[in-house]
Structure formats: C-alpha cells, structure tokens
Amino acid sequence: MEGAGLGREATGDDSKVYATFEDHDKFITLRDQFLAIDIYSEPTGDENRVESMLLRKLTLIFDKYQEQPYLLDPFLERLFAPVVETLKMHTKRFVSRSSTVVAQQKLYRLTELLYHFIKFRGYKTITRFFPHEIADLDIVLDYISAPNSPVHDPLQWPLRYSVLLWLSLVCMIPFDLDQFDEMGHSGETASKIEAAAKSFIGRAGVDREGAALLLSRLYMRKDMATRLPDFLAYVTTTLDGLSDPIPAIGVIRVLCEVTKLGAADQVQNHKGSLLNISETLDRNPALMGNTIIRKLRTKLIERVVIRMLPAQVRRLRAKGRALTADANTNMDDVPEEEDVDVPAEVEEVLEELFKSLRDKDTIVRYSAAKGIARVCERLPADFADQVLDQVLQLFSIHSIAVASIYDMPSVAESTWHGACLSCAEMARRGLIPDERLPELIGWLSKALYFDIRKGAHSIGSNVRDATSYVLWSLARAQSVDALEPHAHNLARHLATVSLFDREVHIRRAASAAFQEYVGRTSLFPHGIDVLRKTDFYAIGVRRNAFLVAAPEVAEHQEYRSFLIEHILSVTLRHWDPAMRQIGAQSLRAICQLDLDHLGPDVASRAAKLLAVHDAGDIHGALLALTELAAAFRTVHHSEHLELERRKVFASLSTVPLTTIQSPRQELIAEAACRFIAASISLPETQQAYSTVAHWRQVVDSGLKSKSTAVQEAAAEALAAVSHLVDCSAVVDRLIGEFESGTAPMQQSLARVLGVLDYRAHPHGVDKAVACLLRMVDRKVGSSNVEARRNAFLAMPQILSNVSAQLTLSLSADIVSKMTDALLYGLADYTSDERGDVGSWVRIACVKGLASFIQTLFARAAVIPNFHSYLPPAKFHDAVGGILKQGVERLDNVRHQAGESFVGVLLLPPPAAENPSLWCIQGEAKMKELFLSDNESISWSDGNLLFPKAVQLLEIERYRPSLLAGIVLSTSTKTDSTQRPVASALVEYALQLPIVTEAPDHYDQREMARDLLTQAQKNTSSNNVVIPVLQTFNVLLEAAVFESLPRDAEGLQVLRSLLSLVTKNVSRLKNPQRINVSMRCLINLLPLTELQSECIAQLPSFLSHQYPRVRADTAEYLYLVLTSKDTGMETDDVEEILLETEWSSKDTTALEDTAKRCADLLAKAQVEA
C-alpha cells in the first residue's frame, strides 16, 4: 500500500545496497553443479546433504538481492533457461516413457529452485522465459494429465505450480486449439486443459494460483469464449451453499483475471452473470467472513463496472506533475468531455464499494479505494464529483454529536481509513477539483491526529498514515496555485505530526509528505531548513524528534505556537504516560527559546488542565509544570521568573489531596512529588505563607507508597526542602517510625536519609548514619531487602555530600563502621520467590565501596588522620570483595563489579602519608589484563572475563576472595557462566606447577589446600561445602590433580578431601551434598595412591539407604571405570554394576553386592 510505504522510504538497517548482480559467476557455478545432478537416480544420504546445501546457497543469493530484484533482469534469461530446460527434458522423457521412475526428492529440489525464481521476480516476469513452442502444449498437457505423473504427489507443490504456469503460457498460442484435437474429438484439448486446471483450483496453496491463471487465460481466448458461460454457471452452483473458502478463492480469482485482462465485449456480455455471482457471495455469510474472498469480490465488481465504461480515462491534470518551472502552464487543459451513458449497474457497484471502504480489514478497504478511483477516472465530471462528495461524507458519519475526534467510537477507524485511502487514490489520479480542496484538507487536518483509546492501547495509526498518503498525493497532483491558500496550515500540521506522533512510521510518513510539498511547491515557510531538521533519520528516534528536532523547528516563529499548542492539547493529554513525559520535556525545550515570554503563558495554560477530572490530563499538566518550574529555577537573579515559579507551585492547590493519595493514581502521586521538588521555594516551606496547605501530606503519603517510583519522587521532594530549611525534626520523626514502620516506609526512610542536603543544614547526620547502620544490621535491622539496599545506597551519598567538611560531620569511627557494613553486605545472598534478591544488596555495596574509596582518596589531602578513615587493611578487603563479586555467577553483578573495580584501579594514590599502603597489589598485572586492550572487556561476558580473571589467583592478598567467587560460579546451574569459568579454571590449573616456592605464584597444592580450607571452615553448611566439592569434581574430572599425590603434602590434602566426602555419609540428608560427595570419591579412584582408601568407602554409597543414591553411584562408577585409566581390570565389576537393580528394596542383597564390588576392585588393585 503506497500510503503505508510513505513511512518506509528508506530502511534503517545496515543492509548493503548493490549496484549490480555481483554474484553472477558464483550463481552460474552453483546452478551448473546443481543441474548436473541426475534426477533419475535415488540419492544417498551424502548426496542429499550436498544437493540441499547447493540449493540453500542458491536461495541465499536470492535472499541477498530480494530488495533489489531488478538487478538480475539483464541476466535473468541466462540464469533461468537451463533450469526450466531441465524440467522440459524431464517432461518429454516422462511423456515418451511413462514408466520412467524419477527421484522425488531431486525433482522437488529442482522445481523448488524454479519456485524461488518465480518468488524472487514474480510470475509475470518469469513466465515469459518458459518454453512456448507449439509442440510444448501436448508435452505439458500429457504430463499433467497422466495418472502416474509426479504432479499428483501431494509433496510436489513447486512442480505443480511451475507446470501450471508453463501451461498457462503455452495455452495462449495464436492457433485454434481444435487443431490439436484428433479426428472426431473436437474440443478434447481444451477440455483436458480445463479439467487439469479445475482439479487444482480447490487446493490451498500456490498451485491454486497457477490453476486460476491457467483457467483465466484459457477463457480469454476467442475460440474458448463459448466455454465461459458454462464456467460461470459452474461457479454459481459451486458457491451456492459452500462453506469452505478455499475452493471459492480459486474460482473468484479466475473471474478477477478475466474481468481484468479479458476483452471488454466478453465482460459486458456476461456482466449479469458476474454480478449475480457477487450477490451469491454476499448472501453467503460463511464465505464473506473470509478476508481474501471479500477482497476478491470487491475487485470483481469494480472490474466489471470498469469494463462497462469508456476506456479513456479522465483527469483534471497530469498525473505525477513534472518538477519544472512551467509545470503549471497546461495542467488544467482538460479535453472536453463527451456525453457518457453511465450504466445503471455503476451506482449499485459504487454502493458496494462504499460498504467495502468501511470493511474491518485493510486489504479490502484498499481494494475498494483503488476501485472507486479507477471507476471515477471513466465517469463524467459531475458524476465523479458526487462520488467524491460521498467519500467525504464518510468522515462525518461518526463525527456528529462528538466533542472531539478523540471521543469517536472505535468503529470509526475503518471508516476514516477507507475514506483517506479513497481520497488518496483519487488525488493520485488527479480527480480532486480545486474547489473541493478546502473541505478535504479540513478533514485531513483532523485525520492527522486520529487516535482513539481502546483499553491499554490506541487505534488510528493507519488513519494517520493514510492521511499522510493523501497529502503526499495532493502535492504531486494539485497545482501550486490551488495549494497556496492551504500551504501555511499544511506545513504546520505536517511538521507537528512528523515531530510529535507516537509511531515512528507516522512521523516518517508525515516527513515524506512535507518533503514532497517542499520539493514540488516551495510554498512551505523555511521548508528546506525544516526538512533538514525533520528528515528520515532525525525523527526516527522518538527522543531525538521531541527533544532535538522539535526545539530546532520551533526556532521559526511560523511553527512555534502551533507546536506548543499541540503539546498542550494533545501530547500532555495522551493516553501513553511515556508520551506525556517526553512531551513535557519537549515543551520545556521549546519554551527555553524565549523563557521570559513563553514560560509564564504556557505555564498558565498548562495549569488549567489541573482542573480537569481526567487523571491523564492532571498527570500531563503536573509533568509540564514541573519542567517549566525547573527551567525557571535555572535562571538566576530573575525576580519575574521566581514569582512565576511560586505561581506554578500555587497551582498544586487545584488538585485535590484525595486524587493524589488514591492508590490507583501512582503516576499523579509521583508527578506531584517531583512537582514539589522542582517548584518549592523558601516562603512555601513556612506554614503561614504557603499557598498549598497540603504539600507536606503529599510528600508523606509518597514516602508511604508501595511504588518505588513514588518513593523516589517523595525523597527528591524532601531533598529539595532540605536545601532550603533544616529538616532535623523531620529526620527525627522518620527515624522514630523506623522500628514500627511498614516495609515501604523503611525503604523511603533509607532513600530520604541519603538524599538530604547535609551541606546546607546538618539535618542530624549522625542520627541518620546510626539509623542506616541499624537498618542493615542482620540481627536488629530491617528484614526487607529493598530497605537494606536503599540503606547501602544512602551511605556513599551521605559521605559524598559531607566530604567537603568530612572531619566536622563524620568521625573516623562512624566512617569505619559504614565501611564494615558495606563489606558485610557483600555476603548477602538472600533469596525469595523473586530469586537472588540479595544481589541487589551486593550491587549496592559494590557501588558503595567504590564510591567510598573514590571520595576518601579525593579528600585525602585535607583529612589529617586518613589512616583512621580508611585503614589499608579495609581498603584491600574492599578491593578483594569487589573482585569476588566480579567473578560470581550473575552477569549484572559482575558487570557492576567490573565497572567499580576499573574505576578504583584507575585512581591515583591518595595524598596521604605513605600512599603505597593503598596501592592495589598486582596493579601492573591487573592493568595489563583489563586495560591494555583498546576497549576494556565486558565483565558480564564470561567467555572473555574468566580466562583473565583466573590469572589474578596469583595475587595472594586477594586470592581467598577471588577463589570463593570462582567456586560459586563453577557450581552454578547457569550454563553461560558455568562453562566458561570451569573451562578457564581447568586450563589455568593444568598450567600450574605441583609445588612452587616463588612469591606471588600459585601451585596445584595450594589451590587444593585453599579449596579444602574453604569447605573445612564450616563443614555443616551445605551452601559452603557443596560448591567447593563441585569445583573439586570439575578439576578431578579434568585430571588436574593427577600428579599431586607425588607430593607428600599434596597427598595429605587429597586424603583430607577424601575424609571430608566420606565422613558420616549415612547421616547426610541433603541429596545434592551426597551426590557431589559420591562423585568426588569416585573421581579420586583413578589416583593410585588413594585407590585402596577409595575402594573401602565405595560400599557406603553403593548400599546407601536412598535408592537414587545407589543407582547414581553405580552409574557414575561404571562411567569412570570405562572412561578413565585406573590401572585395574574391572570387567567383572562393570558387569555387576550393569546387571544389578540398584533401586531394589532388598537392601541386604545390595549390601552384599556392594561389598563384592569393593572386594573385586581391591583384588584388582592388588594384582595391578
């Protein structure tokens, strides 16, 4: 549809634009390889793969040029001819030897290639290259009629389609078909063609399209005209009472083709039958429920009428007016009309087309629109003017008795869309008289903003798109003199829509129409400049259109007031909150062009929306006034604007407190709090002088809200107040409510304590910090994870806020306690039904620690006892804690930790005594790993991060923290993390020596010892032990510790591991711990030095009380014995493991079997 295409004149993707068919030689080579295949031999599996790959490569070339298919036109015959010739050779061979067996898969691929040609360039272009000799008729006809022909295979749809298209070409030979009949069988050839086509006309696929084309071309032949009445009778009988739309689509498509391309006399002679078929369809609700049938019916009746009218078309002016200086000279030289006798059927058909204009489906409406325009081309001027009048009346059907376009019913969408499409098609053909332009443009000016709310979305974008199409068409067809009175109005409307419409394709459509007027009429004010600011790419991103392009266009006075009016009357009242938000920001940007004059007027107009009872209007007005108040505040020493800001604040009194506090009006509550933050002034904080008595209640209710956004807005409001007056009393009250407060109140409290302006007033900073520390205390603090997160976020905010007077505001002891709390928060792994919510706390702590370090480093020169504020040990603990989070399992946590760590890594040493104490150990190695590349690596990408991160294990100071993080990642179930970290750890560990004495170097013995130490710290905690054992399993399965038993201490570490996994096995209750312990024991079995000890412990798992454990142990033991070299003959044991039913309830027998396995393994170990 051309209207829809306006918004897509260019694509935003990076697809290459080609100048020629660059793959010609490659295509020829692949095609020749493909055609060299013998289609009569059954393919092997390898041949099938090769042939499929060749076809795939050919289709990829088609796909590559799908947007520019015309590039292949010079080569099309050369590319296509050998393919279709291969099909012709097959048909000739089949017809001459009907018993010939063809490989169905190869034939399918051959015809699929033919189909790709047709799909790529269209059947009208490709059909011309089919063979069309006289002898081909018998060949194709015999092939398609043979009972054993491959065309009857249900899977051979490309073959049927290709052969039907071929036959549709051959049947048009300029000879009487009776000449191909045998003596005494007159009409046999035609009957065969007709029967073959009818056999496929009821199929649901492309073969139906081929059959319809074949039948239509057959009936269009002069010698076949006598068969058309019988077919019409057949169609009427078929459609009467039919409920299946599939066969109906086929026969109606035949009639559409005949009425389009057949002789006019032929259509006129059968107009009654054709229109009767249309009525038969109309009476069949089962068929009329199908969109395609309604579309084809519309095409059928419009084409019948067109063929009944004179062939000469009438236009008021040249279509597609030339861009020349004398383009207007002869445009209106319309030839005198002859008297035309309009058939009675025309009026009836036009009535049907008007109904179709209001159809629920776009394709039906568009077909009707084109049909009306084509009929009008052939009608006398007065008759065509009546049709135009009827089309324009469609706009008013739903417009009567409605206050605005936004109050229309949703059914108006299809009516307005159909009317716009019809006007566009008539405009394209130059059928709009100049005197009708004012009325038409009046309706179009409304249609440009057609947007009806329907539930959680709106409808009407297609109306706005079609309206842009109409205006684009008018620019191409109407004279400059006719458009001149409307130019200024159209320029403002199109510029507004191109900037402020919600949908990108509408903005681009309006921009395309604007461009057409600028290029063809030069009537739009500042057209070239505005077009440069609103081009295809400038308005492609909504934020850029509203905040960059709109203020630039508003620099021109002709557009400024109209843009402001649109924002105030439409955008701020839009159903989408995001549009209201960005509209308010755009309004501010435009007003800042002349804030002294525009600001007060716009603010007073926006304030009037607060009196409206619609929640959306109130929200939009609050957003706009917030932006304007913020703009007024940026202009210093302006009493006029400060007074205006107070007026803006006073307008809040218009909004009832009950509206703001309503549980369903969180958007209004958030906007009201932000409004207070932007507009409050010192006099308003005094109860006696405040113009809004309930602003404190607004903020208090915002603090208690369950919505995070409202809480943040309320905290922002209190922060603005704290800049003006001392809020110590408020802080004391809020802290007093902490213990008994609800979870939302605790979350808000933490936010408020962090954003208060402690530089302007003390606000009881010591009490605030003490409250935050109590809030994050695991024993007496808040159980709400969001409250703890907000508290951790507030700590660095406070430190940064008071950093200029740090020693006066916060003692070293308090800062040290805050640092300890942040370090402690890194161990928060709270989980609930939402997942690992503790990660929110850990991210906040990572940010907080990095911020603490950066703030204290920056102020080190003026802090006399810097060692007390940031002890070196705590600094290194913080670095280690950040690194630990940087190698853990969650991508977002790693990303934040990586950003924070790199920020700390780039800090210069603090200006304190002995600054080397605060230098990161291994700094050079870290910079080499993470900062040497042109781009720093993304820490969220495990494949890039972990191979580098494991190398940091060489730095002894941070090794325990790093190893703990790597262990957690190695044991995770998240595959995108587990695979790269396990692979990196194994690769790194295999390169380590067994033992080394070199400083800052790691070895396998220390790695095993460190891992074991982590588990031994708390052997009763499954959360600690299981990840360590899983990491051991990863390393043991990769044979990392294969040589470790050669070292005495290393052997002792492995013995300690064996003791850990076999201790109290029968008393363990956690299935996962039992499983990893079992796997660890069996993975130690290949180590010769530990074999006897491992074998002795196997029965405790093979005869475990849990059947699942017994079965898993037997399965894993069998796997290890068969896949690893244990140095023992284990065939007997393997056989027992396979034959025993380990989940059996006979535990006594299973204990004997387990003991027997252990004995056999012990014997094999001795013999080895």
PyMOL commands that set and color helices and strands:
alter all, ss='L'
color gray80, all
select helices_A, chain A and resi 2-8+24-35+45-64+69-96+104-121+123-129+135-145+150-152+157-170+177-180+188-200+206-220+222-239+245-261+264-269+271-282+285-288+291-308+344-357+362-377+381-396+405-407+412-428+434-447+461-477+480-500+504-520+527-533+542-553+557-569+571-573+577-591+595-611+615-634+639-654+657-661+666-679+683-685+695-703+708-722+728-736+743-755+765-776+785-801+803-809+812-825+838-858+860-862+866-869+872-886+891-905+915-918+923-930+942-954+956-970+975-991+1004-1016+1022-1037+1044-1046+1048-1062+1065-1067+1071-1084+1088-1102+1107-1123+1131-1139+1147-1167
alter helices_A, ss='H'
color red, helices_A
select strands_A, chain A and resi 452-454+457-459
alter strands_A, ss='S'
color yellow, strands_A
deselect
rebuild
show_as cartoon
